[in-house]
Amino acid sequence: MGRRVLVGAASTGGALALWAIVRLVVRTAFVTHAQWIEVLCALVLLLAWVFLGMCWRLDIRWLLCAACLVGVLFLQDRELAQQALHQHGRTEHVRVRQIQWSAGDGMDASVHVYTVTVVDGPPLAPIEENGLMRWKWVVGGTYTVTVDPQGTAPLRRGGRPGPPVIQQLLQIPLVLGLTSALWQPSGRLLRRRRVPSARPAQA
């Protein structure tokens, strides 16, 4: 019973430590508007855990750990954006006067950038649109948008958003998944520490 408590405590502590590290990285990227930090973090996490999985004979737990970490990375980014809109965002009604289309940065052919000029209301930043989210702007149409004056969160279409409760709750099963994935490695680590080192037999 005592050993299970120690293994559970070590697994939970490791999962919370990984969660805190990912949150620090995401918050740094969010504040500095450096999205490449999140991409780099995701790649490093994937490569690190796949490498560990290969070293541990491709244990499925390491792949589960990598998937949970990437999920936490994505949800925390959504949480910070939702929190910024909830605290600083304001709702505006805008009427579209002109729509200009461009091909974006050229790195992803499926991403299009629209510059929407409005008759009244705040100027809108260029809007990225991919194949999954199509905004369907129409010249002359009136739309409700949520704008963040501080510029830390992207433009949101619709009414004033609420607090990021959903993004926070969805992280709980991912942290539990991290704990489950680290359960067996934590048990092995504690078992190795408790095994005394072999000494050469005396004549």
Salt bridges, closest charged atoms under 4 A:
ASP77 OD2 - ARG78 NH2 2.57
GLU79 OE2 - ARG23 NH2 3.13
GLU92 OE2 - ARG90 NE 2.84
GLU129 OE2 - ARG134 NH1 3.19
